Amino acid sequence: MKIFFSKDQSIINRIRSNDRTVLGDLYINYRRMTTSYIISNGGTKEDVEDVLQETIIVLWLKVSSGNFGLTSKLSTYIMAIIRNKWMAIQRKRSRIKNTFESMEDQVAEPSSTLSQENDQRNELVREALTMIGELCRKLLYLFYYEGRNMKEIAGVMHFANENTAKSKKYQCKKKLELKVRNLLSEEGGVI
């Protein structure tokens, strides 16, 4: 059974007719709800902006595809997208944090029994850092050792914005991980 909500249906119709002014209306209408959810679940203002933008894009694409039927309030559907996007971001951050912590463990102060092995791994990580380039070394240093946020890093590194800094940090971290793995495999070590 199709439930009809006139205000919600009007928004859907505007999307279907490719009325891009509806994007601003969606942003205004759902910003407070998004902010409340993200902030109360450990997010930042930057996270709110990212999640809301991604949510509006998902809604736009779904409605534009022709496979969308409004069977509940639009706010219910949007909230479901927001929750899913936020959970995906948290899972991704957790994986990245765990990976980097694992890499940091490789360069941590070695225990007495594993001293030689850890010294070799530390040297491999140092070598990998020299192979990823100055930009990546500086970016990773700013983030992981100085604890700078993406906005600060974007300013220091002269990136266009925070999203560019986030993307570049992710690329640099992956590049470092790959270099460490390659060096370990060349040395016959295990990862």
C-alpha positions as CSV (number, residue, x, y, z in Angstrom):
1,M,0.0,0.0,0.0
2,K,1.4,3.4,-1.0
3,I,1.2,6.0,1.6
4,F,0.9,9.6,0.3
5,F,2.5,12.5,2.1
6,S,1.9,15.7,-0.1
7,K,5.0,17.7,1.1
8,D,7.2,14.6,0.7
9,Q,5.7,13.7,-2.6
10,S,6.3,17.3,-3.8
11,I,10.0,16.9,-3.0
12,I,10.1,13.6,-4.9
13,N,8.4,15.1,-7.9
14,R,10.9,18.0,-7.9
15,I,13.8,15.5,-8.0
16,R,12.1,13.5,-10.8
17,S,11.8,16.7,-12.8
18,N,15.5,17.5,-12.2
19,D,14.7,20.6,-10.2
20,R,18.1,21.2,-8.6
21,T,16.8,23.9,-6.3
22,V,15.3,21.1,-4.2
23,L,18.9,20.2,-3.1
24,G,19.0,23.4,-1.0
25,D,15.6,22.7,0.5
26,L,16.7,19.1,1.4
27,Y,19.8,20.5,3.0
28,I,17.9,23.0,5.1
29,N,15.1,20.6,6.0
30,Y,17.3,17.7,7.2
31,R,20.4,19.5,8.5
32,R,19.1,19.7,12.1
33,M,18.1,16.0,12.2
34,T,21.5,15.0,10.7
35,T,23.4,17.2,13.1
36,S,21.6,15.8,16.1
37,Y,22.3,12.2,15.1
38,I,25.9,12.5,14.1
39,I,27.0,14.7,17.0
40,S,25.2,12.5,19.5
41,N,27.0,9.5,18.0
42,G,30.5,10.9,18.3
43,G,30.8,12.8,15.1
44,T,32.0,16.3,14.2
45,K,30.5,19.2,12.3
46,E,32.6,18.1,9.3
47,D,31.1,14.7,9.6
48,V,27.6,16.2,9.6
49,E,28.3,18.0,6.3
50,D,29.8,14.9,4.7
51,V,27.0,12.6,5.7
52,L,24.2,15.0,4.8
53,Q,25.7,15.7,1.3
54,E,26.1,11.9,0.7
55,T,22.6,11.3,1.9
56,I,21.1,13.9,-0.4
57,I,23.1,12.4,-3.3
58,V,21.8,8.9,-2.5
59,L,18.2,10.1,-2.3
60,W,18.6,12.0,-5.6
61,L,20.1,9.0,-7.4
62,K,17.5,6.6,-6.0
63,V,14.6,8.8,-7.0
64,S,16.1,9.6,-10.4
65,S,16.6,5.9,-11.2
66,G,12.9,5.4,-11.2
67,N,13.0,2.6,-8.6
68,F,11.8,4.8,-5.7
69,G,8.4,4.5,-4.2
70,L,7.5,6.7,-1.2
71,T,6.0,4.3,1.3
72,S,6.8,6.2,4.5
73,K,7.7,9.7,5.5
74,L,10.6,11.0,3.6
75,S,12.4,11.8,6.9
76,T,12.2,8.2,7.9
77,Y,13.9,7.1,4.7
78,I,16.5,9.9,5.0
79,M,17.3,9.0,8.6
80,A,17.9,5.4,7.5
81,I,20.4,6.6,4.9
82,I,22.1,8.8,7.5
83,R,22.4,5.9,10.0
84,N,23.9,3.6,7.3
85,K,26.3,6.3,6.1
86,W,27.5,7.0,9.6
87,M,28.0,3.4,10.5
88,A,30.0,2.9,7.3
89,I,32.2,5.9,8.1
90,Q,32.8,4.5,11.7
91,R,33.7,1.1,10.4
92,K,36.1,2.6,7.9
93,R,37.7,4.7,10.5
94,S,38.0,1.8,12.8
95,R,39.8,-0.3,10.1
96,I,42.2,2.6,9.3
97,K,43.0,3.2,13.0
98,N,43.6,-0.5,13.6
99,T,45.8,-0.8,10.5
100,F,47.9,2.2,11.5
101,E,48.1,1.1,15.1
102,S,49.4,-2.2,13.8
103,M,52.0,-0.4,11.8
104,E,52.9,1.7,14.8
105,D,53.4,-1.4,16.8
106,Q,56.0,-2.5,14.2
107,V,58.0,0.7,15.0
108,A,57.4,0.7,18.8
109,E,60.1,0.1,21.3
110,P,61.0,-3.6,21.0
111,S,60.7,-6.1,23.8
112,S,63.8,-8.0,24.9
113,T,62.8,-11.3,23.1
114,L,61.9,-9.7,19.8
115,S,64.5,-6.9,19.8
116,Q,66.3,-7.9,16.6
117,E,63.1,-8.7,14.6
118,N,61.6,-5.4,15.7
119,D,64.8,-3.5,14.8
120,Q,64.6,-5.0,11.3
121,R,60.9,-4.1,11.0
122,N,61.6,-0.5,12.2
123,E,64.2,-0.2,9.6
124,L,61.8,-1.4,6.9
125,V,59.2,1.1,8.0
126,R,61.8,3.9,8.0
127,E,62.9,2.8,4.5
128,A,59.2,2.6,3.3
129,L,58.7,6.2,4.6
130,T,61.6,7.4,2.4
131,M,60.0,5.7,-0.6
132,I,56.5,7.4,-0.3
133,G,57.7,10.9,-1.0
134,E,58.0,14.1,1.0
135,L,54.3,15.1,0.6
136,C,53.1,11.8,2.1
137,R,55.7,11.8,4.8
138,K,54.7,15.3,5.9
139,L,51.0,14.6,5.8
140,L,51.2,11.4,7.8
141,Y,53.5,13.1,10.3
142,L,51.1,16.0,10.7
143,F,48.1,13.7,11.3
144,Y,49.6,10.9,13.3
145,Y,52.3,12.5,15.3
146,E,51.2,16.1,15.6
147,G,47.5,15.2,15.9
148,R,46.4,17.8,13.5
149,N,42.9,17.7,12.1
150,M,42.1,17.7,8.3
151,K,41.3,21.4,8.2
152,E,44.7,22.3,9.7
153,I,46.4,19.8,7.4
154,A,44.6,21.3,4.3
155,G,45.9,24.7,5.3
156,V,49.5,23.6,6.0
157,M,49.7,21.4,2.9
158,H,47.9,24.0,0.7
159,F,45.1,21.5,-0.3
160,A,41.9,22.8,-1.7
161,N,39.8,21.7,1.3
162,E,39.5,19.1,4.1
163,N,38.1,16.5,1.7
164,T,41.2,16.7,-0.4
165,A,43.3,16.3,2.7
166,K,41.3,13.3,3.9
167,S,41.6,11.6,0.5
168,K,45.3,12.3,0.2
169,K,45.9,11.0,3.8
170,Y,44.1,7.8,2.9
171,Q,46.2,7.4,-0.3
172,C,49.5,8.1,1.5
173,K,48.6,5.6,4.3
174,K,47.8,2.9,1.7
175,K,51.1,3.7,-0.2
176,L,53.1,3.3,3.1
177,E,51.3,0.0,3.9
178,L,52.1,-1.3,0.4
179,K,55.8,-0.3,0.6
180,V,56.1,-2.0,4.1
181,R,54.4,-5.1,2.8
182,N,56.7,-5.2,-0.3
183,L,59.8,-4.7,1.7
184,L,58.8,-7.4,4.2
185,S,58.1,-9.8,1.4
186,E,61.5,-9.0,-0.3
187,E,63.1,-9.7,3.1
188,G,61.2,-13.0,3.4
189,G,59.4,-11.7,6.5
190,V,55.8,-12.2,7.4
191,I,53.3,-9.4,7.7
